[in-house]
Amino acid sequence: MNVTGNLLEVRNLKKYFDVTHGFSLNGERQYVRAVDDVSFDIKPGETLGLVGESGCGKSTIGNCIIRLLDPTGGDVFFEGRNIALMNQRELKPIRRDIQMIFQDPYSSLNPRMRVFDLIAEPFRANAAISGRELEDEIYHLLEVVGLPLEYAGRFPHEFSGGQRQRIGIARALALKPKLIICDEPISALDVSIQAQILNLLTNLQEQFGLTYIFVSHSLPSIKHVSRRVAVMYLGRLVEYADTTELFRHPSHPYTEGLMGAIPIPDPALRAGRSRVILQGDIPSLSLTPSGCYFHPRCSYCVDECRESFPPLFEAWPNHKVACFHPLEHASGVL
């Protein structure tokens, strides 16, 4: 681990996709800036929530960290080592320490493999253990994620979505990782099952000292599991703060709009709150607006917002926001 005490440090991460089709008349390539100059850090044992509307670059960040995608620029330091610059041979031992739980609990599992072999695959790929030791470890992992041992002989299609996601979690735990990237792990599940998976992830974090990056478009889920939250819009961070601080005092107009979309069951509380409803649609990443990307949808927009992009700065202690005029007295959801 490096001297800062952080398990992971992401610095100025960029991921651009070339979307130029055929030949360009002016000779210039056209890029989608899926992730553009994103920086954050995570300490051991904590959870960072990445939240934003679909298409904002949340999952792309996770894929760049685990190197399913190669970053266009920037650095990713894991325990002080820059894994963004490593080749595949250098990455292999690092992959034991960084795992991912995928969004779709069915397509992430090979339908032709039994549960035993699905969970055994990480061990076999890394020549970790074999024989009776491997068998005991697989049955232990099934118990840890709350599945009966007899499920080891079944195929993925024989399970519900929640059970398949538990199998995916068991696979992610197999090599005792230090960091797990949870890429929308509950969005494909029923609401009642979502709570079970969230509670399971929380219990596993306490039991094994895990560190999570929790990617979601659901603020209530983020609030439940995260210590800090990074709010993304069109590939950039627009707000970054402790979870309690963010929900009490959202300071970016986009965050304020997201808070207004959170359903409140109590009719009295729902009637008494003021809501800011986001107008318009998300612009295309290949045709981003000038200045602040959010200004076409922002009710507080001024000329400065249309002309230049605001930097992410520390407006209050441990609370960063990318806005020229942060909302000092915004009321959030506790």
C-alpha positions as CSV (number, residue, x, y, z in Angstrom):
1,M,0.0,0.0,0.0
2,N,1.3,3.5,-0.7
3,V,2.1,6.2,1.8
4,T,-1.3,7.9,1.4
5,G,-3.1,4.9,2.9
6,N,-5.3,4.6,-0.1
7,L,-6.0,1.2,-1.7
8,L,-6.9,2.7,-5.1
9,E,-6.1,6.1,-6.6
10,V,-7.6,7.2,-9.9
11,R,-6.0,10.3,-11.4
12,N,-7.2,12.1,-14.5
13,L,-8.7,8.9,-16.0
14,K,-9.8,9.2,-19.6
15,K,-11.5,6.8,-22.0
16,Y,-12.4,7.9,-25.5
17,F,-14.0,5.8,-28.2
18,D,-13.2,6.5,-31.8
19,V,-16.6,6.7,-33.6
20,T,-15.3,8.0,-36.9
21,H,-16.9,6.0,-39.7
22,G,-15.0,5.7,-42.9
23,F,-12.9,8.7,-44.1
24,S,-13.4,12.1,-42.6
25,L,-13.4,15.1,-45.0
26,N,-11.4,17.3,-42.7
27,G,-9.1,14.5,-41.6
28,E,-10.1,14.7,-38.0
29,R,-11.2,11.7,-35.9
30,Q,-14.4,11.9,-33.9
31,Y,-14.5,10.6,-30.4
32,V,-17.0,9.8,-27.6
33,R,-15.5,10.9,-24.3
34,A,-17.1,8.3,-22.1
35,V,-14.8,9.1,-19.2
36,D,-13.1,12.5,-19.2
37,D,-10.5,13.5,-16.5
38,V,-12.0,11.7,-13.5
39,S,-10.1,11.5,-10.2
40,F,-10.9,9.9,-6.9
41,D,-9.4,7.6,-4.2
42,I,-10.6,4.8,-2.0
43,K,-9.3,3.7,1.4
44,P,-9.2,0.0,2.4
45,G,-12.6,-1.3,3.7
46,E,-14.8,1.6,2.4
47,T,-17.3,1.8,-0.3
48,L,-17.4,4.5,-3.0
49,G,-20.7,4.9,-4.8
50,L,-20.6,6.0,-8.5
51,V,-24.1,7.4,-9.4
52,G,-25.6,9.1,-12.4
53,E,-28.0,8.5,-15.3
54,S,-27.5,5.7,-17.8
55,G,-24.7,6.4,-20.2
56,C,-22.7,8.8,-17.9
57,G,-19.6,6.6,-17.9
58,K,-20.0,4.8,-14.5
59,S,-19.4,1.3,-15.8
60,T,-16.7,2.4,-18.2
61,I,-14.7,3.6,-15.1
62,G,-15.0,0.2,-13.6
63,N,-14.0,-1.5,-16.8
64,C,-10.9,0.7,-17.1
65,I,-9.9,0.0,-13.5
66,I,-10.1,-3.7,-13.9
67,R,-8.6,-3.4,-17.4
68,L,-11.4,-4.9,-19.4
69,L,-10.9,-1.6,-21.3
70,D,-7.5,0.1,-21.7
71,P,-7.6,3.7,-20.6
72,T,-7.0,6.5,-23.1
73,G,-5.1,8.5,-20.5
74,G,-4.6,9.0,-16.8
75,D,-3.3,6.7,-14.0
76,V,-4.8,4.0,-11.8
77,F,-2.7,3.3,-8.8
78,F,-3.5,0.1,-6.9
79,E,-1.5,-0.2,-3.7
80,G,0.9,2.3,-5.2
81,R,1.4,0.5,-8.5
82,N,0.2,2.1,-11.7
83,I,-1.9,-0.7,-13.3
84,A,-3.0,1.5,-16.2
85,L,0.5,1.1,-17.7
86,M,0.9,-2.7,-17.1
87,N,0.8,-5.3,-19.8
88,Q,-1.3,-8.4,-19.5
89,R,1.6,-10.5,-18.0
90,E,2.1,-7.9,-15.3
91,L,-1.6,-7.6,-14.6
92,K,-2.2,-11.3,-14.0
93,P,-1.2,-11.3,-10.3
94,I,-3.0,-8.0,-9.7
95,R,-6.3,-9.5,-11.1
96,R,-6.5,-11.8,-8.0
97,D,-6.9,-8.7,-5.9
98,I,-9.5,-6.9,-8.1
99,Q,-12.7,-8.6,-9.1
100,M,-16.1,-7.6,-10.5
101,I,-19.7,-8.4,-9.9
102,F,-21.6,-7.9,-13.2
103,Q,-25.0,-6.3,-13.8
104,D,-26.7,-9.3,-15.6
105,P,-26.5,-12.4,-13.3
106,Y,-27.4,-14.7,-16.2
107,S,-25.2,-13.6,-19.1
108,S,-22.1,-13.3,-16.8
109,L,-22.3,-17.1,-16.1
110,N,-21.5,-19.7,-18.7
111,P,-24.8,-21.6,-19.2
112,R,-22.9,-24.8,-20.0
113,M,-21.1,-25.0,-16.8
114,R,-22.3,-26.3,-13.4
115,V,-22.1,-24.1,-10.4
116,F,-19.2,-26.1,-9.0
117,D,-17.1,-25.4,-12.1
118,L,-18.2,-21.8,-12.4
119,I,-16.8,-21.1,-8.9
120,A,-13.8,-23.3,-9.4
121,E,-12.8,-21.5,-12.6
122,P,-10.9,-18.6,-10.9
123,F,-8.9,-21.2,-8.8
124,R,-8.0,-23.3,-11.9
125,A,-7.1,-20.3,-14.0
126,N,-4.6,-19.1,-11.3
127,A,-3.5,-22.6,-10.3
128,A,-4.4,-21.7,-6.7
129,I,-5.7,-24.9,-5.2
130,S,-7.0,-28.3,-6.4
131,G,-8.5,-31.6,-5.2
132,R,-10.2,-31.9,-1.9
133,E,-9.0,-28.4,-0.9
134,L,-10.8,-26.9,-3.9
135,E,-14.0,-28.8,-3.2
136,D,-14.0,-27.6,0.4
137,E,-13.5,-24.0,-0.6
138,I,-16.3,-24.1,-3.2
139,Y,-18.7,-25.5,-0.6
140,H,-17.6,-22.9,1.9
141,L,-18.2,-20.1,-0.6
142,L,-21.7,-21.4,-1.3
143,E,-22.4,-21.2,2.4
144,V,-21.0,-17.7,2.6
145,V,-23.4,-16.4,0.0
146,G,-26.4,-18.3,1.4
147,L,-26.8,-21.1,-1.1
148,P,-27.4,-24.8,-0.2
149,L,-24.4,-27.1,-1.0
150,E,-26.5,-29.3,-3.3
151,Y,-26.8,-26.4,-5.8
152,A,-23.2,-27.1,-6.8
153,G,-24.3,-29.7,-9.3
154,R,-26.9,-27.5,-11.1
155,F,-26.7,-25.2,-14.1
156,P,-27.4,-21.4,-14.1
157,H,-30.8,-21.7,-15.9
158,E,-32.1,-23.6,-12.9
159,F,-31.8,-20.6,-10.6
160,S,-33.7,-17.3,-10.0
161,G,-32.0,-14.0,-10.7
162,G,-31.1,-13.4,-7.1
163,Q,-29.6,-16.9,-6.8
164,R,-27.5,-16.4,-9.9
165,Q,-26.2,-13.1,-8.6
166,R,-25.2,-15.0,-5.4
167,I,-23.2,-17.4,-7.6
168,G,-21.5,-14.4,-9.3
169,I,-20.6,-13.0,-5.8
170,A,-19.2,-16.4,-4.8
171,R,-17.0,-16.3,-8.0
172,A,-15.8,-12.8,-7.2
173,L,-14.9,-13.8,-3.6
174,A,-13.0,-17.0,-4.7
175,L,-9.5,-15.5,-4.8
176,K,-10.0,-13.4,-1.7
177,P,-9.8,-10.0,-3.5
178,K,-9.1,-6.7,-1.8
179,L,-11.3,-4.6,-4.2
180,I,-14.6,-5.6,-5.8
181,I,-16.2,-3.5,-8.5
182,C,-20.0,-3.9,-8.2
183,D,-21.4,-2.9,-11.6
184,E,-25.1,-2.3,-11.1
185,P,-25.3,-5.7,-9.2
186,I,-29.0,-5.3,-8.2
187,S,-30.6,-3.4,-11.2
188,A,-31.8,-6.6,-12.9
189,L,-33.4,-8.0,-9.7
190,D,-36.8,-7.7,-8.1
191,V,-37.0,-5.0,-5.4
192,S,-37.3,-7.5,-2.5
193,I,-34.3,-9.4,-3.8
194,Q,-32.3,-6.2,-4.2
195,A,-32.5,-5.6,-0.4
196,Q,-31.2,-9.1,0.2
197,I,-28.2,-8.7,-2.1
198,L,-27.4,-5.3,-0.6
199,N,-27.4,-6.7,2.9
200,L,-25.3,-9.7,1.7
201,L,-22.7,-7.3,0.2
202,T,-22.6,-5.3,3.4
203,N,-22.2,-8.4,5.6
204,L,-19.4,-9.7,3.3
205,Q,-17.6,-6.4,3.5
206,E,-17.6,-6.6,7.3
207,Q,-16.6,-10.3,7.3
208,F,-13.7,-10.1,4.9
209,G,-12.7,-6.4,5.0
210,L,-13.6,-5.8,1.4
211,T,-13.4,-2.5,-0.5
212,Y,-16.2,-1.8,-3.0
213,I,-16.8,0.5,-5.9
214,F,-20.6,0.4,-6.1
215,V,-21.9,1.5,-9.5
216,S,-25.6,2.4,-9.6
217,H,-28.2,4.8,-10.9
218,S,-30.2,4.3,-7.7
219,L,-29.4,6.9,-5.1
220,P,-31.3,5.0,-2.3
221,S,-29.0,2.0,-2.9
222,I,-25.9,4.2,-3.0
223,K,-27.0,5.7,0.3
224,H,-27.4,2.3,1.9
225,V,-24.0,0.9,1.1
226,S,-21.6,3.8,0.4
227,R,-19.4,5.9,2.6
228,R,-18.6,8.4,-0.1
229,V,-20.4,9.2,-3.3
230,A,-19.2,10.5,-6.7
231,V,-21.9,11.9,-9.0
232,M,-21.2,11.7,-12.7
233,Y,-22.7,13.5,-15.7
234,L,-21.5,12.9,-19.3
235,G,-18.2,11.3,-18.3
236,R,-17.2,13.8,-15.7
237,L,-17.5,14.1,-11.9
238,V,-19.8,16.9,-10.9
239,E,-19.9,16.3,-7.1
240,Y,-17.9,14.2,-4.7
241,A,-18.6,14.1,-1.0
242,D,-19.3,11.9,2.1
243,T,-22.6,10.2,1.8
244,T,-24.3,12.0,4.7
245,E,-23.1,15.4,3.6
246,L,-24.2,14.8,0.0
247,F,-27.7,13.7,0.9
248,R,-28.1,16.6,3.4
249,H,-26.6,19.3,1.2
250,P,-26.5,18.5,-2.5
251,S,-24.6,21.3,-4.1
252,H,-24.7,20.7,-7.8
253,P,-28.0,21.4,-9.7
254,Y,-27.8,17.9,-11.2
255,T,-27.5,16.2,-7.9
256,E,-30.4,18.3,-6.6
257,G,-32.5,17.0,-9.6
258,L,-31.5,13.4,-8.8
259,M,-32.5,13.9,-5.2
260,G,-35.9,15.1,-6.3
261,A,-36.5,11.9,-8.2
262,I,-36.1,9.7,-5.0
263,P,-39.6,8.4,-4.1
264,I,-40.8,9.2,-0.6
265,P,-43.4,6.7,0.8
266,D,-44.9,9.0,3.4
267,P,-47.6,11.2,1.7
268,A,-47.1,14.0,4.2
269,L,-43.4,14.3,3.7
270,R,-43.8,13.9,-0.1
271,A,-46.3,16.7,-0.2
272,G,-44.1,19.0,1.9
273,R,-40.9,18.8,-0.1
274,S,-39.9,21.0,-3.0
275,R,-38.8,19.2,-6.1
276,V,-36.5,20.3,-8.9
277,I,-37.4,18.3,-12.0
278,L,-34.6,18.0,-14.6
279,Q,-35.7,19.3,-18.0
280,G,-34.7,18.0,-21.4
281,D,-32.7,14.9,-22.3
282,I,-29.0,14.0,-21.8
283,P,-26.9,15.3,-24.7
284,S,-24.9,12.9,-26.9
285,L,-21.4,12.3,-25.7
286,S,-20.2,12.8,-29.3
287,L,-21.9,16.3,-29.4
288,T,-21.4,17.7,-25.9
289,P,-22.5,21.3,-25.2
290,S,-20.0,24.1,-24.9
291,G,-19.0,25.1,-21.4
292,C,-20.6,23.2,-18.6
293,Y,-22.2,20.0,-20.0
294,F,-25.2,20.4,-17.7
295,H,-26.1,24.0,-18.6
296,P,-28.9,23.2,-21.2
297,R,-30.8,21.5,-18.4
298,C,-29.9,23.8,-15.5
299,S,-32.4,26.3,-14.1
300,Y,-29.5,28.3,-12.5
301,C,-27.5,28.7,-15.8
302,V,-25.7,32.0,-16.4
303,D,-23.5,33.1,-19.3
304,E,-20.4,31.9,-17.5
305,C,-21.8,28.4,-17.6
306,R,-22.2,28.4,-21.3
307,E,-18.7,29.6,-22.0
308,S,-16.4,27.5,-19.8
309,F,-16.4,24.2,-17.9
310,P,-16.3,24.6,-14.1
311,P,-13.4,22.7,-12.4
312,L,-14.1,20.3,-9.6
313,F,-13.1,22.2,-6.4
314,E,-13.5,21.8,-2.7
315,A,-16.4,24.1,-2.0
316,W,-16.7,22.9,1.6
317,P,-14.5,20.6,3.7
318,N,-14.5,17.1,2.0
319,H,-17.2,18.3,-0.4
320,K,-16.1,18.9,-4.0
321,V,-18.4,20.3,-6.7
322,A,-18.0,21.3,-10.4
323,C,-20.2,24.3,-10.5
324,F,-19.6,28.1,-10.7
325,H,-22.4,28.8,-8.3
326,P,-22.9,25.8,-6.0
327,L,-26.2,25.5,-4.1
328,E,-25.2,26.5,-0.6
329,H,-28.6,26.0,1.0
330,A,-29.9,23.1,-1.0
331,S,-32.1,20.7,1.0
332,G,-31.6,17.0,0.4
333,V,-33.0,13.7,1.5
334,L,-31.9,12.3,4.9
